[in-house]
Amino acid sequence: MDNEKKEKGLLVLARRHHGEAMRVAAGLTIFGHRVALVFMTGPVAETAENAANAELLELTGIEPQTTVAEMADQLPFLDADGLAHAFGAADVVLSL
């Protein structure tokens, strides 16, 4: 049996708690997995907490995407097909 840990693709869906989803996504990178983050349900609120969490995303190399049309000028936009592809590419999906 091989003792090496396999890198997994993790998809974090920021549905209800955008700030918490950013923090969790950044934290998951410590294990060496590929982490993707998708903002959903509405624009991310401009708060000090979200700004700090956005800095964590930058430090960890996570480039978030969105399904929110109002954010399409700031982040890559995922339509239904793009979101389905993200689900298919992930080994694990977390919804926050």
C-alpha positions as CSV (number, residue, x, y, z in Angstrom):
1,M,0.0,0.0,0.0
2,D,1.3,3.4,-1.0
3,N,1.7,5.8,2.0
4,E,1.8,8.9,-0.1
5,K,-1.2,11.2,0.3
6,K,-2.9,12.0,-2.9
7,E,-3.7,15.7,-3.7
8,K,-7.4,16.2,-3.8
9,G,-9.4,18.9,-5.6
10,L,-11.7,20.7,-3.1
11,L,-14.5,23.0,-4.2
12,V,-15.8,25.4,-1.6
13,L,-19.2,27.0,-2.3
14,A,-19.7,30.3,-0.6
15,R,-23.5,30.3,-0.4
16,R,-24.6,31.7,3.0
17,H,-21.4,32.8,4.7
18,H,-18.9,34.3,2.2
19,G,-16.4,35.4,4.9
20,E,-16.3,32.0,6.5
21,A,-16.1,30.2,3.2
22,M,-13.0,32.4,2.3
23,R,-11.4,31.5,5.6
24,V,-12.1,27.8,5.3
25,A,-10.8,27.7,1.7
26,A,-7.6,29.4,2.6
27,G,-7.2,27.0,5.6
28,L,-7.6,24.0,3.4
29,T,-4.6,24.8,1.4
30,I,-2.4,23.9,4.3
31,F,-2.9,20.3,3.5
32,G,-1.6,20.7,0.0
33,H,-4.9,20.2,-1.8
34,R,-6.1,22.2,-4.9
35,V,-8.8,24.5,-3.6
36,A,-11.4,26.4,-5.7
37,L,-13.9,28.9,-4.3
38,V,-17.1,30.0,-5.9
39,F,-19.2,32.9,-4.5
40,M,-22.9,32.3,-4.9
41,T,-26.3,33.8,-3.9
42,G,-25.3,37.5,-3.9
43,P,-22.4,39.9,-3.9
44,V,-19.7,39.7,-1.2
45,A,-20.3,42.4,1.4
46,E,-17.6,45.0,1.7
47,T,-16.6,44.5,5.4
48,A,-13.2,44.5,7.2
49,E,-13.6,40.8,7.8
50,N,-14.1,40.0,4.2
51,A,-11.2,42.3,3.1
52,A,-8.9,40.4,5.5
53,N,-10.2,37.0,4.2
54,A,-9.7,38.2,0.6
55,E,-6.0,38.8,1.6
56,L,-5.8,35.3,2.8
57,L,-7.0,34.1,-0.6
58,E,-4.3,36.1,-2.3
59,L,-1.6,34.7,0.0
60,T,-2.8,31.1,-0.7
61,G,-3.1,31.6,-4.4
62,I,-6.9,30.9,-4.5
63,E,-8.5,32.8,-7.4
64,P,-12.3,32.8,-6.6
65,Q,-15.0,32.6,-9.2
66,T,-18.6,33.6,-9.0
67,T,-22.1,32.6,-10.2
68,V,-23.4,36.1,-9.2
69,A,-23.9,38.3,-12.3
70,E,-23.3,41.5,-10.3
71,M,-19.7,40.3,-9.6
72,A,-18.9,39.2,-13.1
73,D,-16.9,42.4,-13.7
74,Q,-14.6,41.5,-10.7
75,L,-14.2,37.7,-10.9
76,P,-14.5,35.0,-13.5
77,F,-18.2,34.2,-14.0
78,L,-19.4,30.6,-14.0
79,D,-22.6,29.9,-15.8
80,A,-24.5,26.6,-15.2
81,D,-22.2,24.6,-17.5
82,G,-19.1,26.1,-15.8
83,L,-20.4,25.3,-12.3
84,A,-21.3,21.7,-13.4
85,H,-17.7,21.4,-14.7
86,A,-16.3,22.6,-11.3
87,F,-18.4,20.0,-9.5
88,G,-17.2,17.3,-11.8
89,A,-13.6,18.3,-11.4
90,A,-13.8,18.3,-7.6
91,D,-13.1,15.3,-5.3
92,V,-14.9,17.0,-2.4
93,V,-17.5,19.8,-2.3
94,L,-18.1,21.9,0.8
95,S,-21.1,24.3,1.0
96,L,-21.0,27.1,3.5
